[in-house]
């Protein structure tokens, strides 16, 4: 199968054999995409699982993960900042400790719900 046929097949979203994928990777140069913290973590997780090539539009998916994480962070921050456990006291070190604990809790929730999941698209 020649390069043009493989390219058309890939653009249509048809499955490629392992040999076709290797040939495709030789003649199609990868684009460099920059993602945020959570998009990068998700990309690494998908690469480790070996499923990053299954997603048709990986860059758009990873940018979507970043946006979802931002929205989730904002919602959780607003919700948790109303909790008396995380309210400011006026004492710098105590406020810093509370803020750090809240940020860590939010980060763990995002990682658990968005990043380290098997669910893809």
Secondary structure, DSSP 8 states (H G I E B T S, - for coil): --HHHHHHHHHTT----HHHHHHHHHHS--------HHHHHHHHHHHHHT-GGGSTTHHHHHHHHHHHHHHHHHHHHHHHHTSGGGS--S-HHHHHHHHHHHHHHHHHHHIIIIIS-S---
